[in-house]
Amino acid sequence: MIIDEMITLFLDGRKRGKRGLFGAKKKCSEKTLKIYQRNLVIFRNYFQSEVSCGGITKIESIKKMEMVRFFDWLDEKVKRKDWSEATVIQLLGCLRTFFIWAAHDEEVVEVAQYAEQLRAWLPPIPEKPRRTDIPEVRDLKRFKNSFNTDDKWEYRDYVLVCLLVDTGVRAGEAANLRVDSCRLNEGLLFVTGKTGPRTVPITEDMGRILKGWLRRRETCPKAKDSPYVFVSKRAPQLNVDAIGHSFRKHKKKFGLPRITAHTFRHAYAINYLEMDGNMENLRLNMGHSTYEMLRKYLGQAKQRSKSAHTELERVSLSKKM
């Protein structure tokens, strides 16, 4: 079966969330679909290349030795620093999901045995390495102050950074924040994230900053009919990709260390623990379903809270396993 056809069927299943079949149990987000598509196209292009494999277009034509060369090619990419280790791990994870789907889905049943064989040839996929280095507070402060607040759109990004620092919310949660979900006089935001809706407290300073932006937001062309706090020049909602683009531009302009929207989430959690914050409050604020996700922050905190360690040991699921 043609690899291109299989990729199209796979992505369609992920997009629609085919219930009752072996497709995704629920619809994938646009971001996840792009990740699948990008990595599967890399796989397809490699095997269709005349130089690499003589132009293989069918999944059943891929032999073990050709897969081994493909993995060697990926290793070379990492050694030359063309790609990071995390990029290759992500690609292999996408391939594993793709091969599992092809081995079970009735739409491609004729290649099931070949897909199962390809999956067996995949090397062990290590856990994606997590960032352990968090920029110094002075660098985060420089980044926050790099925005020109006289410019309306840079002021919006400044407010967004302040929100990430103050609350530790995810960039997607900030982008989806609605005006009617802000109870600024009460110092509360109602956020919807991966684990469902939650209430997030904000400081008085953050409340004043958000009020200032909401007043200025009224001059934005797309704000009139938009329910979202953060609008863009051409759309009623600022998206996560636009946030990432803005952050990369400012990082490069001012020669700052690697800083992303998620960097502020990590920094928020570590600072919370350094200041002896309550573990349960941190879990609720960040929207984690268990305490296990907070363990990595304990290891990175410069001054570890004894009470936080005690609490984590008491509630840790791993103690029961």
Phi, psi and omega in degrees: 000141181296131181301319180302317180296319179296318179298318179299314179296319180298311181295324178296319178295321178293324181289320184273336183068064186292106179278141179092342176251192182267012176286189181298141179292331177220164182295138175279152175288163178300322180296316180295319178300319179296322179295314177301311184297315181300315184286323178290328176292323175300313178301311181298313183297323179299312184282338177276349180290131177296326182289316185283310189225011179076015175084054177280125180245344183252140184297325183286351180272353182279123180258167185299318183297325179290325176293321178299317178296324178298316179294324176297321178298320177296318178299320178297322178301319180289317181298322179278358181064026171290321178233156174274165177298323180296325179296316180292321178298318178297317180298314180296323177296320177295319179296319179300314178297319179297316181290322177298316177301313183294333180281347185234336186285135184292341181289338181231035186301333183291343180247015185303315183294324178292319179296320179296323178292318178298319179296323180294333181277349179297139176288161175304133183261111180290162176296139181300126182295135179264150176292131178249349181261120177254130180305152177296156181302323181296325179288321177295322179293318177299320179297313181299321182275002180281348181277138178277101186288352174285336176273130186302317185283327175287329175296320176302316181291326176298315179297320179298315178299316178302320180294318179297320180293320188282331189239337184073016179291158176287156180300320179296324178292321177295318179296329181269001181295129183259152180300319182285358177263003181260116174252074191292326178292336178265352181072038183225146171235141176256111188248142175247122183229201183299325184260017178101186182287149177208161178258128183241124178282151176231159179282166178298319179300318179295323177299318179293320180296317180294322177298320178297319179292320181297327175292316181288331179301330182298340179273356180281133183304324185269001186282334188305313184254016183258134177273357188266147180294316184255109178256167177242179182297323188244359183218156181284358180216132174285130181259168186296323180298321179293324177297314179298319179297316180298317181294319179296320180298315182288324178299314181293318183299322185255008176061040183268161176297172181299117180227127176235174177300325181287338177303319182292329177295315177297315182297321178300312183295316181296316179297322180301317180286322178299327180270016176064037177290155181289131184298318181295319178297320178296316179300315180294317181298320184274347177079030176272142181278337180225170177280343184301324181293342182272350184300321183296330180288327177299321181291338183262347181294134182291322178239105187279138181277123179297319181294325179293319178298315181299318180294318181295319179297325182290322187258358186297130179294327184299339179293336183267357188250000000 
